[in-house]
Structure formats: structure tokens, C-alpha cells
């Protein structure tokens, strides 16, 4: 009977893990839709406020010179959701976006207010790129094309539905995963994790490809040495994210988005705000965290300098750090240190 119960529970768990699959694409476990009338209403009423001290002062305050020669396991914030991770002497990029605009065209669309901390030409030899979803501020054609030209042997990990596109863009090694599926590359294990978001690159491909976060782990066969990094990607708050804590008991470092959240009536389904970022930090048992997805593009109504200010006012004694673009954080599950 116990064996039958275990098999039944396994089958139920496997079924629940597939609920995001829909005919012709994907959906959220807690579904939402972005109505055209709401998007139009938001666009008409939009009034993006500049940083309090202006854009130049904001850039001077929040940009720093990068030093990629620092030793050990480490994460550098390149800008927006792009980070450079060094783990066990392997180099990993998250959602690489180096273009001046996040748009189908480089003459229109959200423009950078701060520059990436490094150019693709000056990157170290990249081993792996992880992509969270297809939106232009996370999947950039020009950046991918430049990367695959410079690093033809690198592996790109993507959620379901994006492999064909990446191959067309010139990538040679692409691994496509569903939520909870894992792949080991160069001794490091990558697991695609759930997120509450959506995808599209045009009018006719809404939710045709999946969205996800990524858990990146070293030394999974030796728990005393395992380092677990969680790149959250883009997400609204959802109870499904708590399942990540069930499967990964300790997250040494989480890369958590804090920007593009206003107005809440429109953005709350797809983006967390700083308060929810802290809530997820607690619920996922994060030992430390870095704030990402802010400071580069004006994708919502809050001014660029608001997310770090709000986070600082709420974080209390949590080990949740706000880096300057170009600064880095040492990954050590026992004694994290900023440098």
C-alpha cells in the first residue's frame, strides 16, 4: 500500500508539474491576461519621472568600473538582468542584453539610461548563457549574435520553445528545458524553475514559448561543497515559487528583480516590487541576495532611483545587497563578502 501511495503521489506531482502546458503554448498556474484596453490605458496615462537628481547624476552614482580579475566564485552586475557569474572557473552570463534599446528596432523603444559595465568584446571566455524568456529586455538578438560569433563553443540554456530561434541566430549548442528539468554542463547543474510571467516578441506569438528562472549548482554530489545560485528572471508573485524552496533547501545567493513594478494595477501580475522581493527572499530561505532588473531601462512608471530606495527602507537585517553596475559579490555559502 505504501508503494502504491508513493507511486500515486509521484504521478500527481508529475501531473501538477505539467499544468503550465496549454494547447499551442503555455500559461501560468495562476493564469492572468494582459488586456489590450488596460495596456492602452496605461500607455496613455504614462508619465515616467526622472531620478531626483537627474539622469547624469544617477549614472554617476550607480555605475562603477568593473574588475573581472577578482578571484574566486563571484557575480558581477552588468546591468538590468545581465550578470556575469564565475563558478568553479567557468563563466556564465544571465539574460545578456548589451544593446542600446530593448525593442525590435534600435531607433525606437526603451533606451538605456545607464551603460553595461562591460562590452562583449572585453568579456572573458563565456562557457554558458542562460535565458529566462523571450522579451526584448531579456533576449536580445544583437547581443546573442555577437556572443555566438565570439564564443562559438558556448552553451545556451533556454526554456521550451526558444531553441529553434537561437539556432537560427547562429548558436551551436542549445539546451531547451521545461520547468524542473535539469542539465549538467561542465560539471555545473542548471535547473529551469517556475515563474509567473509571459512571453512574446510580436503580436502573434504570445505565450508560444515558456518563461523560467534558473537554479545553478556546483558539486551537487557533495552537499558540503554545493553552491546554489538562483537567477529569478522575470516574475510576478506566485505561490508556485514556494515549490522552489521545497526542492532546493538552501539558496546561497539569489538574483532577485526589484524594478518595473508601477503602477501595481497593471504590473503586479508580471513583476514583483521591492516588498515582494523581500517576501520571496524569506520564503525561499535565501542566505543572501542581489537586486537586479532595475537601473537601466524605464520599463514602468517608477523613477529609476526608487527601487533601491524602497528596498533599503524595508530590508532591515536581511543580507540583500544593492550593487552598483560593475560591482561584484563573492559567492561563499559560509561567509559572503562584498568587494
C-alpha positions in Angstrom: 0.0 0.0 0.0 2.8 2.4 0.8 4.4 1.7 -2.6 1.1 2.4 -4.3 0.7 5.6 -2.4 4.2 6.7 -3.3 3.5 5.9 -7.0 0.2 7.8 -6.8 1.9 10.9 -5.2 4.6 10.8 -7.8 2.1 10.7 -10.6 0.1 13.6 -9.0 3.3 15.6 -8.7 4.3 14.9 -12.3 0.8 16.0 -13.4 0.9 19.2 -11.4 4.3 20.0 -12.9 2.7 19.9 -16.4 -0.2 22.3 -15.7 1.6 25.2 -17.4 1.3 23.4 -20.7 -1.6 24.5 -22.9 -2.7 23.8 -26.4 -0.3 25.7 -28.7 1.8 27.1 -25.9 2.0 27.8 -22.2 0.1 29.5 -19.4 0.7 30.3 -15.7 -0.5 28.0 -12.9 -2.3 31.2 -11.7 -3.4 32.5 -15.1 -3.6 36.1 -16.0 -4.0 38.0 -19.2 -2.9 41.5 -20.2 -6.0 43.1 -21.8 -5.4 45.4 -24.7 -7.6 48.1 -23.2 -5.6 48.0 -19.9 -2.3 48.3 -21.8 -3.7 51.2 -23.8 -4.9 52.9 -20.7 -1.5 52.5 -19.1 0.3 53.9 -22.1 -2.0 56.9 -22.4 -1.6 57.8 -18.7 2.2 57.1 -18.5 4.4 59.8 -17.1 7.8 58.5 -16.3 9.5 60.6 -13.7 13.3 61.1 -13.9 15.6 60.3 -11.0 15.5 63.0 -8.3 19.0 64.3 -9.1 18.7 63.7 -12.9 19.9 61.0 -15.2 23.6 62.1 -15.3 23.8 62.1 -11.5 22.0 58.8 -11.3 24.5 57.3 -13.7 27.5 58.7 -11.8 26.0 57.3 -8.5 25.1 53.8 -9.7 27.9 52.9 -12.2 31.3 51.7 -11.2 34.4 50.4 -13.0 34.4 46.6 -13.4 37.3 44.4 -12.4 36.8 40.9 -13.8 40.2 39.8 -12.5 39.0 39.3 -8.9 39.5 35.8 -7.7 37.1 33.1 -6.6 33.4 32.4 -7.2 31.7 35.7 -7.8 28.8 37.6 -9.5 29.2 40.9 -11.3 26.2 43.0 -12.1 26.5 44.1 -15.8 23.2 46.0 -15.8 19.4 45.2 -15.8 19.1 41.4 -15.6 22.5 40.7 -17.1 25.0 39.3 -14.7 28.4 37.7 -15.1 28.9 34.7 -12.9 32.2 32.9 -12.2 31.7 29.4 -10.7 34.4 26.7 -10.4 36.4 28.7 -13.0 33.5 28.6 -15.5 32.0 31.8 -16.8 28.2 32.2 -17.1 26.0 35.0 -18.4 22.4 35.6 -17.4 20.0 37.2 -19.9 22.7 39.1 -21.9 21.4 42.4 -23.2 24.1 44.8 -24.3 22.1 46.8 -26.9 21.2 50.5 -26.5 17.4 49.7 -26.8 15.2 46.8 -25.9 13.0 46.7 -28.9 12.7 45.0 -32.3 14.4 48.1 -33.7 17.4 50.2 -32.4 15.8 53.5 -33.4 12.7 53.3 -31.2 11.7 51.6 -27.9 13.0 51.8 -24.3 16.5 53.3 -24.3 19.3 52.7 -21.9 19.8 55.3 -19.2 23.0 53.5 -17.9 25.6 51.6 -19.9 26.5 48.0 -19.4 29.5 47.6 -17.1 31.5 45.8 -19.9 31.3 45.2 -23.6 31.0 41.8 -25.2 34.5 42.3 -26.8 36.0 42.6 -23.3 34.2 39.6 -21.7 36.2 36.6 -20.5 35.6 33.3 -22.4 31.9 32.6 -21.8 31.0 28.9 -21.2 27.3 29.1 -20.6 24.4 31.6 -21.2 21.0 31.2 -19.5 17.9 32.9 -21.0 14.8 33.3 -18.8 12.3 34.2 -21.6 11.7 35.9 -24.9 11.0 39.5 -24.0 13.4 42.0 -25.6 14.9 43.2 -22.4 16.0 39.6 -21.7 16.6 38.1 -25.1 18.5 40.4 -27.4 19.2 39.4 -31.0 22.3 41.7 -31.4 23.9 40.6 -28.2 23.3 36.9 -28.9 24.7 37.2 -32.4 27.8 38.9 -31.1 28.3 36.4 -28.3 27.9 33.3 -30.6 30.4 34.8 -33.0 33.0 35.5 -30.3 32.3 32.3 -28.3 31.1 29.6 -30.8 31.6 26.8 -28.3 29.5 28.3 -25.5 26.2 26.5 -24.5 22.9 28.4 -24.3 20.2 27.1 -22.0 16.6 28.2 -22.7 13.1 27.4 -21.7 10.8 25.4 -24.0 10.2 26.8 -27.4 13.3 29.0 -27.8 15.8 26.5 -29.2 14.9 26.9 -32.8 15.2 30.7 -32.7 18.6 30.5 -31.0 19.9 28.0 -33.6 18.6 30.3 -36.4 20.6 33.1 -34.7 23.8 31.1 -35.0 24.1 29.3 -31.7 25.7 25.8 -32.0 24.9 24.3 -28.6 21.4 25.0 -27.3 19.7 23.0 -24.5 16.0 23.5 -24.1 14.3 22.6 -20.7 10.9 22.5 -19.1 10.3 23.6 -15.6 12.1 21.3 -13.1 14.2 19.7 -15.8 18.0 19.8 -15.3 21.1 19.6 -17.4 24.8 19.4 -16.4 27.3 21.4 -18.4 31.0 21.4 -17.4 30.2 20.0 -14.0 27.6 22.6 -13.1 23.9 21.7 -12.9 21.2 24.0 -14.4 17.6 23.6 -13.4 14.7 25.5 -15.1 12.3 26.7 -12.4 8.8 28.1 -12.5 8.0 31.8 -12.8 4.8 33.8 -13.2 5.2 35.8 -16.4 4.5 35.6 -20.1 6.3 35.7 -23.4 6.2 37.3 -26.8 8.3 39.0 -29.4 5.4 40.1 -31.6 1.6 40.2 -31.9 1.1 36.6 -32.9 3.4 34.6 -30.6 2.0 35.4 -27.1 2.9 32.6 -24.7 4.2 30.3 -27.5 7.4 29.9 -25.6 8.0 29.2 -21.9 9.4 31.5 -19.3 11.5 30.4 -16.3 14.1 31.1 -13.6 17.4 29.2 -13.3 18.9 27.4 -10.3 22.6 26.9 -10.9 24.5 24.5 -8.7 28.0 23.2 -8.2 29.1 19.9 -6.7 25.6 18.5 -6.2 27.1 15.1 -5.3 28.9 16.6 -2.4 26.3 18.7 -0.3 29.0 20.2 1.9 30.6 21.9 -1.1 27.4 22.7 -3.1 26.8 26.3 -4.0 23.3 27.1 -5.1 22.6 30.3 -7.2 19.1 31.3 -8.1 18.5 33.6 -11.0 14.8 34.5 -10.8 14.4 36.0 -14.3 11.1 38.0 -14.5 8.2 37.0 -12.3 5.1 38.3 -10.5 4.5 36.9 -7.0 3.0 33.4 -7.1 2.6 30.6 -4.6 4.3 28.3 -7.2 7.6 29.9 -6.3 7.4 28.4 -2.9 7.9 25.0 -4.5 11.5 26.1 -5.3 12.2 26.1 -1.5 10.8 22.5 -1.3 13.3 21.3 -3.9 16.3 23.5 -3.0 16.6 23.7 0.7 19.2 26.4 0.8 19.8 29.1 -1.8 23.3 30.6 -1.2 22.7 33.6 -3.5 19.5 34.8 -5.2 19.5 37.3 -8.1 16.1 38.9 -7.5 14.3 41.6 -9.7 13.2 44.7 -7.9 12.2 47.1 -10.7 9.5 47.7 -13.4 6.6 47.4 -10.9 4.5 50.6 -11.2 1.6 51.0 -11.5 0.7 48.0 -9.4 -2.8 47.6 -11.0 -1.1 46.8 -14.3 2.3 45.4 -13.3 1.6 43.2 -10.3 0.7 40.1 -12.3 4.1 40.1 -14.1 6.7 41.9 -11.9 7.4 41.8 -8.2 8.1 45.0 -6.3 10.7 45.5 -3.6 8.4 44.4 -0.8 7.6 41.2 -2.6 11.3 40.7 -3.4 11.9 40.6 0.3 9.0 38.3 0.9 10.4 35.8 -1.6 13.9 36.2 0.0 12.3 35.0 3.2 10.1 32.3 1.7 12.8 30.7 -0.3 15.3 30.6 2.6 17.8 32.8 0.7 21.1 33.3 2.6 21.9 36.4 0.5 20.6 38.2 -2.5 21.5 40.8 -5.1 19.0 43.2 -6.7 18.6 43.1 -10.5 16.2 44.3 -13.1 16.4 48.0 -12.3 18.5 51.0 -13.2 18.9 50.6 -17.0 15.6 50.9 -18.8 12.4 52.7 -18.0 10.0 49.8 -18.5 7.4 51.0 -16.0 6.3 54.2 -14.2 8.6 54.3 -11.2 11.7 56.5 -11.4 14.9 54.6 -11.8 16.2 55.6 -8.3 13.0 54.4 -6.5 13.5 50.6 -6.4 16.8 50.7 -4.4 15.5 53.3 -2.1 12.4 51.3 -1.3 14.3 48.1 -0.8 16.8 49.8 1.5 14.0 51.2 3.6 12.4 47.7 4.1 15.2 45.1 4.1 16.1 45.5 7.8 18.9 43.0 8.6 18.4 40.8 5.5 21.6 40.1 3.5 20.0 41.7 0.4 22.5 43.8 -1.5 22.2 46.6 -4.0 25.3 46.8 -6.2 26.4 49.5 -8.5 26.6 48.5 -12.1 30.0 46.9 -12.5 30.4 45.9 -8.8 30.6 42.3 -7.7 29.7 39.9 -4.9 31.7 37.0 -3.6 29.8 33.7 -3.6 30.6 31.8 -0.4 27.8 29.9 1.4 29.6 30.4 4.7 30.9 33.9 4.7 29.6 36.2 1.9 31.5 39.4 1.4 31.1 42.4 -0.8 34.2 43.7 -2.7 
